[in-house]
Amino acid sequence: MGKDEDDARTAERDRLAISLAKETGISEAQARDLINMLGTDRNSLLREARLIYGQRLR
């Protein structure tokens, strides 16, 4: 994998983290942690992010 591919993958994950944070109310750092743990499957990320945010509200 080349540097350009690494940069593109990083940029994609950054956009996903920002979007996930805005949509669910978690921090961008939490979103990045979830992406690192789960990968980039949006449905899985949304489910887990909502669980995190729901726990913070209690």
LINDAHU-V851353 format. One record per backbone hydrogen bond with DSSP energy under -0.5 kcal/mol. NH is the residue of the N-H (numbers start at 0). CO is the residue of the C=O. Records with the same first field share a line. If there is no record, write none. Layout:
# LINDAHU-V851353
NH=CO ; CO
This chain:
# LINDAHU-V851353
5=1
6=2
7=3
8=4
9=5
10=6
11=7
12=8
13=9
14=10
15=11
16=12
17=13
18=14
19=15
20=16
21=17
22=18
23=19
24=20
30=26
31=27
32=28
33=29
34=30
35=31
36=32
37=33
38=34
41=39
44=40
45=41
46=42
47=43
48=44
49=45
50=46
51=47
52=48
53=49
54=50
55=51
56=52
57=53 ; 54
